Amino acid sequence: MDQKESMIKGMEPKQQPPYPLRMPPDLRAELEKMAEESKRSLNAEIVEHLQVSVMRRLSNAQESENRSQHRALSRRLFEIEAQLMAMEEIRILRAARLADAKKNNLGTGDIKAAEIDLARADQVLRKMKNEMASNMDRYTKLESQMAEAATKS
């Protein structure tokens, strides 16, 4: 069974076909010297350098993606914090309006409307706080990943 037949049937060939690699003679000489020093074949030395290069590039791409996500999360957390502060002020005003309605014995409709407004403010605040907590978790995990990646490099 030749290599094409084995690949078609889902089996990997025992050995990959040779790949003729052209390179400048001075580069080849340097790689041969490095291979000799590390007690590897020229092919193994070339593969090692390619693997390191590809892994470094993948690592740099992941690092760039992490930084981009970190900036986006930082901005979103800042926005949520500003919105929370505004919503807390609204909640305070609505609670004061409800207290005034009860204190001044306003009609049941006015009190009920103030209670509904306050309940809506509380609901919005809960949703915003949940979003803030969720984004903070993501932010913390991302920072941890970035710190771990920094220690590896």
N, C-alpha and C positions, 0 to 999 in steps of 0.2 A: 504494500500500500504506500503510495507516494505521499508527499506532504499535503498536496491539495486535497486528496481523498480523505486524509486523516482530519483535516480541518473541516471538511464538509460533514463528516460523521461526528463532529463535536469533540474529537480528541485532539489534544495539543501535540504538535510534532515534538520529537525528542530534542531536536536542536533547530534553532532558528536559522534561516538561510543567511549566508554572510552578507554584510552590507559594506560595499566598498566606500570607504571614507577618505576623501581627499582633504589634505591639510597642508599648510606651508611646512617645509622641511624643518625650520627652526622650532615650530610648535611641536612637531612630532618628536624631535630630539629632546625637547624639554619634558614632554609627557613620558618618553621612554626612561629618562633619568628619574623622574618621579616614581614611575612604576617600579624601577629597580630598587629605589630607596624604600618603598613600601612593600616590596616583595610581592608584587602583583604583576599580572600580565598587562600588556599595553591595553588590551580590550577592557580588562577589569578597571584599570586606572581611568580610562575614558568614561566608562559607565559611572564610576564613582563621582567624577567631576560633573557629569550631566545630572546625576541625581541630586547632588548638592545644589547645583544651579537651579534646577526646577523646583526643589523644595523651598529654596530661598525666595524664588519668585512667587510661589503660592503663599508663602508666609507673609511676604510684603503685601500681596493683594488682600489677604485676610486682615492684616493690620490696618490697611487703608479703609477697608469696609468697616472695621470696628470703630475707627476714629470718626468716620462719617455717621455711623449710628449713634455714637457717643454725643456728637454735636447736636444731632436731631433730638435725641432724648433730653439733653440739657435745655434746649430751647423749649421743648414741650413742657418740661417740668416748670420752667419759669413762667410760661403762659398759664398753666393750671394754677400755680401759686397766686398769680395776679387775679385770675378769675375767682379763686377761692376767697381771697381777701374781699373782693367786691361783693360776692354772694353772701359772705358773712355780714357785711354791712347791711345788705338788703334784708337779711334775716332779722337783724337787730331792729331795723325800722319796722318790719312787719310784726315782730313781737311787741314792740312799743304800741303800734296801732291796735293790736288786739287788747293789750292791757288798758289802753285808753277807752276802747269800745266797752269793755266790761266795767271800768271805773265810772264811766259817764252813763251807764245804763242805757246804751244805745239799743236799738231794736235787735231782735234775734237774727234778722237777716244780715245786719251789719257785722254782728259778732261772728256768725257762721262764715261770712265772706272773709273776715280777717283770719279765722281759724284755717280755712282752706288755703289762703295765701301763705300763711305760716307753714302749713304742712307741705305745700309745694316747694317752698324755699328749703325746708329740711330735706326733702327728697332730692332736690338738685344738689344740695351740699353733700349728701351721702354718696351720690353717683360721682361727684367730682373727687371726693376723698378716696373712693375706691379706685378711680382712674389714676390718681396721684400715687397711691400705694402700689398699684400694678406697674406703673412706669418707674417708680423708685426701685422695685425688685429687679426689673429689666436693667436699669442703670447700674445697680450694684453688681449684678452678675456680669455685665459687660466690663465694668471696671476690673473685676476680679480676673476675667479672661485676659484683659489687656496687660494686667500686672504679671500674670503667669507667663504670657508670651514674652514680655520684656525680660524676665529672669532667664528664659531659655536662650535668648539671643545674646 
